[in-house]
Amino acid sequence: MTERQLSIVLAVVYEYIKTGEPAGSRTIMKKYIRGLSPATIRNEMADLEEMGYFYQPHSSAGRLPTARAYRVYVDSVTARARDHTHAKDIRREILGSRSGIEELLNQVTHLMARLTDCVAVAAVPTLEDAEIQHIDLMLMGGTNVLALIVLKGGLVHHSQFNLPYDVDASTLEDLTRRINTVACGHSWSEIRRTLYKYVSEGLEEAETSCREAINELDKFLTEQNYKFFSSGAKQILELPHFQTLSRLQAVLNLLEQEKPLAHMIEKCRESEALKISLGEENETEGMEDNAMILIPARPRQQKAVLGLIGPLRMDYEKSISVLESVAEVLDEDSEER
């Protein structure tokens, strides 16, 4: 691609993001590239269409960008400095908050959704490695047990399971006390090996049920990779892009199923860098017309990932700026604690 062609691709994508209308050669000449004639721009646009960067909704219309053109545009946006216009307001809303991490992440997703008109998500990863503050096992009736796991920062997870035999409430209380004696202040991965032996001492009569309870806790804490928070699913109904049911359904399915989203979030967490997936780059079926931006963050000194999901025609400069500002403020908040 020549520099002239690059300028035209960037102009067409920017024009479509701002107006939602196909861009013609005269529009590009008048608003973006004054040194070229409409005929020259028209010829270049025809070549770029053949190269897969543009398409025409019908023969007499201007050009619309493809996902390939958006990739060129997004790479250009991420390569230059961004104006963090909203940083001051974000800092005022987040810094100094005394809420627990769940309330904080709910607040953050609402804030990001409001600023960007996208679906905002946040995910706190791997319970297995998070510091445990307290575990409660409560008898719900018969062999059914409810487990509540409170992590450092106030994040709460819960799971229900059935034991192989009846256990009375006093035995379950004793088991809970023994688990907390070992677990409090440590991660599950640190105490898993020593826990089985410790809790069974003095509980021989209920040893099978005790082991099963720990097995269930182990399964939940090692398989439940993320706790998700989201906001903005209702407001995207007002966007023209999501008037097409299949596009809306793809986003709702992604939020509901969680596993595909968790896979993408895990990649971002491992890379420790901003990650942008456009169109067919998204691994989830039906997301070909949508985009996702993810960034690592550290709310309340815990590793997390923040994200925005929206149409390919989202305002990338603003969306990336908002995500970076929120992640930066959350890091500042963690350093102050």
N, C-alpha and C positions, 0 to 999 in steps of 0.2 A: 504494500500500500504506500502510495506517495504521500508527501506532506499535505498536498492539496486535497487528496482524497480523505485523509485523516480529518482535516478541518471540516470537510463536508459531512462526514459521519458524525462528528461531535455536534455540529450545528443542527442536523436533522434530529438527533436524539434529544438535544436540549429543547428544541422547538416543540417536539411532540410531548415531552414531559410538562412543559409550561402551558400548552394550549389544548392538547388532545386532538389536534388536527393534523392530517398529512401535510408534509412540507413540500412546497414546490420550489422550482429553481429561482423564481423571482423573489419569493420570501427570503430564501437563503442569501441571495445577493443583497437585498435591501437591508436586512437586519444583521448579517454576520460576515459576509465576504464581499466587500465592495469592489475589490480589484478585479473581479471576474465577471464576464458577461453571463446572462441567464442561459444562453446557448451552451457555453462551455460547462457551466455547472450541470445543465441538463444531460450533457454527454457523459460527464463523470458519474452522475447519479445512475445512469443506465448501466455503466460498467460496474458500479458498486452493487447494483441489483443482481447482475450476473454472478458476482463474487459472493453473494449470499448475505449482504449487509442490509439491503432494503427489499421491500415488496410494495406493490401497488394494490390497494383494495379494488380498484377498477381502472381501466385504461386511461381515463381522462383525469385521474386524481394525482396528487403528489405522492411522495414516498413515505412509507412508514418503516421504522427500524425493526430489525429482527433481533433475536437474543444475541446474535454474534455482534451486532452493532452496539447493543447495550454493554457487552463485555468490554469493547474498546473504550466506551465512555466511562464505565466504572473504573477501569484501570487508570484512566486519565485523572479521575477525581481522587483516587487513593494515592496517586503519585505527587499530589501538590498539597500545600497547606490549606487547612479548612478554617472557615470562620465559625467559631463556637459562640454564636449569638446568644444561645439559650443557657449558656453555662452559669451565668449569675442567678437566673431564676431557679435552675436545677439545684444549685448549691444551697440556695435559701430554703428550698422545700425539703431537702434530704439531710443536710448537716444539722447536727444537734438533735435529731429525732431520737427519742428514747424507746421507741417501739422495738419489739422483738424482730427477729429476722423474717418471720412469715409476714407480719404486718408491713415491714419495710419493703419486701419484694412485691407485695400487692400494691403498695403505694407507688413503687418504681414503675411497674408495668402500666398502671393507670396513667402515670405521668408521660411515659413514652408514647402510649397510644394516643393521648390527647395532643401531643406535640407533632406527631407524624401522620395521623390518620391511617396507621397500619395496625395490624395485630401485634401486640407486644408480648413477649414471653421472657421468663426467667427460670433458670433451673439450678438447683443446688445438688451437686453430684455425690455419688458413692457414700452411702450411709456407713459402709464398712469401715471407712477411714476417718469418719467424723467422731469427735469426742463426745462420749455419752455422759449426760448429766444425771439421768434417772430412767429406770425401767419399772413399769407397773404391770403386773399380771393380775387380771380380775376375772373371777369366775362368773360366767354369764348364765349358768344353768347347765346341769348335766356334765358333759365333758367339754363344753364350749368355753374357750378362754379368750379374753380380749387383752392384747399386749399394747401398751402405750410406751413409746420410746421418745424421750425428750433429749435433744442434742444441745450442745453448747450454743448459746445464742437464742435458745428458746424454740427452735424448730421441732415440731411434734409430728411423729409418724405413728400409725396404728395398724394393727393386723389382727384378724381373728383366726383361730385354728381349733381343732378338736384333739383331745388327748385320747390315748387308747383305753385308759381306765378312768373311773371316777376319782377325783381328788377333792378332799374337803378344803374349805376356805383357809383354815389355819395352816395346812401343809403348803398351800399356794403362797400364803403370806411369808412363810419361812423361806420358800424357794426364792421369792422376790427379794427378800432381805439379803440372802446369800449372793444372788446375782449382782445386786447393787454394791455389795461390799467389794467385789472384784472389779466391777465394770465402771463405777463412777470415776470420772476423770481420765478414762482411757478410751481408745477406739476398740471396736469389736474385733478387728484384726489382731490387736495386741493381746486380748484376754481370752480369745476363743479356745486356745489349747488347754489352758489351766482351768477353765470354768467347769468342765464336765466332772472332774475329780472333786473339786471343791464343793460343789452344790450337792453331790450325792452323799457326802459324809453326814451321818446322822439322819438321813432320809431314805434309808435302805428300803423301807416298805413301799415307798413311792418312787423308787429309782427309775423304773421304766418310764413313768409319766414325766418325771423330771428331765430325763434325757430327751424325751420327745419334745418337751417344751423348749429346751435349748436348741434342738434341731430346727424347730419351726422359727425361732428367733434368728438362727444362723441363716436359714433359707431366705427369710425376708430381708435381712440386713445386707446380704451379699448379692441378692438378685434385684432388689429395688434400687436401681442405679441413680435415679433422680426424683426429686420432688419438683413438680412444675407449677408455675404461676402464669396466668395469662390475662390479658385485657384487650378490648377493642373488637372482639368478634362481632358484636352487634352494630358498631358504627360503620364497619366496612360494607354493610348492606346498602348504605347510601352512595357508595362509589359506583360509577357507571361500569367499571371493569367487572364488578362482582354481581351485576345484574344477570350475567350468564351463570346459570345454576351450577354447571360442572366446575367452574373456577371457585365458586364459594364452597362447594362440597369438598373439593380437594383440600382447602385450608382447614375446614372443620374436621375432616378425617385425620389430618395430620395432628391436630390438637387432641383428638379423642384417642387415637391409637397409641401415641406417645413413643412407641419403640423406634419407628423411623426417625422421629424428631430427636430422640435420645442418641441415636447413632450419629446424626449430624452434629449435635452438641458435643458429643465425646471427641469428635475430630477437632472441633474448635478448641476444646479444653487442652487437648494434647499439643496442638500447634502453638497455643498461647498467643494467638494473633487474630486480628480481624479476618473474618471469612465471609465471602459473598458468593451465593449460589444463584445463578440466573437460568431461568427456563429449564431446559433439559439437563442442566448441571445438577438440578435437584434430583435426589435419588428416589423420591416418592412419586408414585403414579398419579397423574393428574395435575402435577405442579408445573407443567411446561410453560404456562402463561404467567407464572408467579415468580417472585424473587424472595430470598431470605438473606438477612445480614445478621451475623453473630459476632459477639466480642466477649472475651473473658473479663471477669470482674471479681472483686473481693469484698462482698458485703459482710460486715461483722466478722472480718478476718477468716471467712470461709470462701473456698474456691467456688465460683459460680460462673454461669454463662448467661448473658443477656442477648435478646434477639428481636428482630422485627420481620414480619411476614407481610408482604403486600404485592401489588401488581408489578409486572415488569416496568410499567411506566411510573414507578414511585420516584419521589424527589430524593435521589441518592445523596446529594450533597448535604441536604438537611438531615436526612435519616442517619447517615454516618456520623455527622456532627453531634446529633442528640445522643446516640449510643456512646460515642467516645466521651462526651461530657459527663454522662451518668456514670460510666465506669470509672472515670477519674475522680468524681466526687465520692463514690463509694470507697475507693482506695484511700482518699483523704480521711473519710469517716473511720475506716479501720485503723489508720495510723494514730488517730486521736484517742483510741480506746486502750 
